[in-house]
Amino acid sequence: MKYINKKLSLVMIFAVLVVFSCEDASKAPIVTFDSAGHGAYVRHIGTDAGALLINVQTQSDFDASSFTYSVEFVDEAQGANVAEYVLNVEYVDVNGVNSSGPTELRRFATSDFAPSEAGFMSVSNITITSADVTSKFGLTYTDLSPGDKFIVTGQLVMNNGMSFTSENSSATVNGTAFQGFFDFTLPAACPSNLEGTYNITGTDFCGGGGVTGTVDIVALGGGSYSFSDWSFGSYGICYGGGSASGDFTFVDVCKVVTINDGTDSFGDSWTFSSVISGNDWVITWLNFTYNNGVENGVVNINFPGGVPFTLN
């Protein structure tokens, strides 16, 4: 109970901070920038087209792969202090052999900017194709392997010569609350559709008699996913409420799934292992940082038609 009280207290403090810092959504980031010396950031707007993915199922799928998005620039003058928006790209070879970059991918000047509906300087319908990113490194479809990725990073260059990226912007700006969109990744992969609600059974870590219920698989784009609760119901049983979250993900690369270990929202380190048993994906999870690994469990996630992937 001590731990869940700690968690609830931190959540309440965070909620209060969000309420006060987001009273005016269009002006809230400026409060952060005032204290940081009048900065700027890239904000995602509108609806995307295509997918955050380079489809490597076939040559024609590769040729047709593209991602289109729109952004606006937030600063104290509604983007008027931004001189350039620069996109760089880095190639990461899954085999660790031919990785290269970053190198410049695209550059937008003030002549390319226009006011958005909210009145900020913006660039609309930026399209990045598979050929755009691969040609920067002399690559073709036959050179790519599932798991390769192209990391696109954004930079705002200001009229005064200062520049801003995700590296010198706060976690708040880069988070979902402010729709920060400096960077994105285009993985070489296949389309994946695992999103949905799944029945689960399993064990909890406090002897409460076991877990039954459901868990949601949430799509993050490009074959990357998260679970709605990485404790798979155990926090609800053992602490009387709550769920586990963090930077944990699992990735489906052409029907091969890998779970990534990570850190939860309170700084604890977790590990995962899994097997496929019949129609169940069986995951063993462990928070090995908190209280000598007391938080742990095993969950069976049921796929009625059979598990549609293998495990890495």
N, C-alpha and C positions, 0 to 999 in steps of 0.2 A: 504494500500500500504506500510505503514511503516513496517508491520510485514513480508510481503512477501519479501521486500528488505532485511530485517534481515535474512530471511531464505536463500535467494539467496547468500548473502554475506558469510554466514557460509558454504554453499555448495561449493562456489568457493575456500575458504580457505582450506577446507578439500581436494578438488581435487588437489590443489597445493601441499599439504603435501604428498598425495599419490603418485603423479608423482615423487617427489624428493626421497621419501623413497623406492620406488619400481623400481628404475632404473635397478637393477639387482635382479631378483626374488629370486635367490638362496642365495644371500648375504645380502639382505635387513634386514632380521630378526636379523642378527648379529649386525647391528648398534644398534638396541634396546637392545640386550643382553650386548654389550660392556658398555653401559651406566648403565645397571642394574647389572653388575658384572659377566659377562660371564655365562649366563644361558643356558637353552635348552628347546625345546618344541617338542611336538608330532605333526607331520604333516601327514594328510590324503593323501594317494596316491592310484592310480589304481581305479578299479571298484569293487563295493561291490556286494555280492551275498546274497540272502535272503532278509529279511526286518527288519527294526528297529521296531519289533513288536513281541509280543507273542500272537499268534492267539488262542483265547479261544472260537471259535465257537463250536468245537467238540474236543473230546479227541485226535483223529487222527491229527487234525489241530495243536493242542498243541504239540503233539509228534514231528511233522515235523518242528516246528518253529526253525529257526536259522538265525544268522547274521554273515557274513564273511567279513572282511575288512583287509586292509594293511596300515601300517604306516612306516614312517621313522623319524629319530631323528635329529633335527637341533641344532647344537651348533657350536662353533668356529672351531671345528676339524671334522666337518661333522659326528657327532654322536660318534666319537671315545672316547669321555669323558664320555659317558653314561655306567654305570655298570649294571643297571637293569631297566626294564620296568614292573611296577606292576599295576595290575587291581584290584580294590576293587568294591564291589557291596553293595548297600543298598536296602532293600525292603520297599516300602511305601504302606501301606494298605489304600485303598480309604476310608474305614470307620474309619481310625485312631485308630484301636484297636491293630493290631498285627505287626505294623511296627518294623523293626529290622535292625541292621547293622550300619555302613558298616563293611564288613568282606572281607578278601582277596579272590579273585576269581581266579587269574592266576598270575604267575610271570615268566618273561623272563630274562635270563642272557645273557652275551656276547656270549656264545656258541650258542645261538638261533638267533643271529644277522647275517645279511648278507648285503653286499652292494646293494643298490637300483640302478636303472638305472641312477639316478642322482649322485651316488657315496656316498650317506649317509648311515649310518648303519640303518637297517630296519628289521621289522618282517612282513612277508607276510602271507596272508590267515589265519588270526586269526579267528577261528569260535567259537561263543558263542551260545549254544543251550538253549532251554527252561529248559531242565533238569539241565544244568550247574548252572543256577541262582536259580532255585527253590530249588534244593537239598541243597544249602547253608543254607537254612532256614527251612528245613524239610517240604517243601510245595509240594503239588501235584496239578494236574489240578483241582480237585474238591474244592481245597481251595481258588482258585483265583476268583476274581470278576472283571468285566470290570471296568477299571479305576485304578486298582492297577498298580504299576510300579516298575521297577527295574532300579536304577540309577547306571551306571557303571562309575567310575572315574579312570583316569589314573594318574600315578606318575612316573617321571623319577628320579632315584637315580644316582648321579654322582660318579665318581671315588674318588672325594675329600670328599664325604659324604654329600654334599648338595643335596637337592631334589627340584623338581619343579612340580607343579600342575597347574590347571586352576586358583586356588586361588591366587597364587603369580606370575601369568603371566599377561601381559598387555592385555587390551581389543583389541588392534590391533592384537596381536598374536592369540588370541582366535577367532577373526573374520574371515570372509570368504576370505579376501585378502590373508592371510597367510595359509589358510587351516588347522588351528589349530584344533586338534582332541583329546584333553585330555579326554573329557567326552561325554557320550551319554546315552540315556534313552530307555529302552525296555518296552513300556506300554503293559499291558494285555488288548487287544482290538480285534476288528475284522477288516479285510481288508476294506479299504475305498478308494473310487475313485471319489472324487468331483472336481478334478482339471479340469479347462477349462475356457472358456470365456462365460460370461452370460450377457444378456441384462438387463439394469437397467432403472428405472425412479424414480424420487424423487424430493425433495425440497433442495434448497441451503439456505445459511444463509444471503444472501445479496440482496434478492429480484430480482434476475436475471431472474426469469421466470421458474425456475425448471431445473432439471437434466435429460438428456436422453443420452444414450450411452451404454458402456459396462464396465465390470470390470472382471479381471482375478482372479480366485481362484488358489493359488499357493500351491502345496503340500510341506510340510516340513518334512514328514516322520512320520510313526507311528500314522496316523490319525490326525495329527496336520496340520493346514493350516493357510495361511495369504491371505489377499486381496492385489492386486497390488496397490490399492489406498483406504485408509481407510476414505478419505473424499468423496469417490464415485463421483468424478467429481466436487465437490463444490469448491475446491481450483482453478481449472481451470477457473471457472466462476467468482469467487469472487476476485481472485488475478491475473488473467490473465495467469496462468500457475502453474505447480507444482502438487504434490500429497502428501498425508500424509502417513507416515510410523512410525514404532516404535516397541515396543516389544509386540504389540497386536497379539493374535492368536485366532483361534477357533478350537475346538477339536471334532472330531467325534468318539465316543466310542460306537461301535455296533449300529449305526444308531440313536444315541442320541447326539445332538450337544450342546456344551456350548461355548459361547463367553467369552473370558477372557479380563477384563478391563486391562488397562496398561498405559504406558507413551510413548509419541511420541519422535521423534528424537531430539526435542528441550526441553525436560524435562517437557512438559505439561501432565497433567493427564486426561485420557478419560474414559468414561463409555459407555456401550452399553446395550440395551435391544431389544428383538425381539419377533415377533409372526409369525405364518404361516397363510397366508390368500389365500386360493385357491392354485394356482400354484406359489405364490410369497412368498419369505422369506423377511419379512418387518423388517428392522433394524433401530432403532432410536439411533443416536450417538451424543455424547456431549463432547467437550473439555471444561471442567469446570474450567480449570486453566487460560486460556488466556482471558483477557479482559472480565471478568464476564460472561463467557460462550457464547460469541458471535458466536463461531464456533460450529455449530450444524446442524443437518438435519435428514431427514427420507429418506430411499431408499428402493425401491421394487426390489428385485433380482428375475428374472423370471426363473423358471425351467419348460420348456415346457411340460414335461411328468409328472409333479407333484413333489413337494418337497420330496426327498427320505430319509427324516429323521424326527424325532420329536425333540423337544427342551427340554433342561433340565430346 
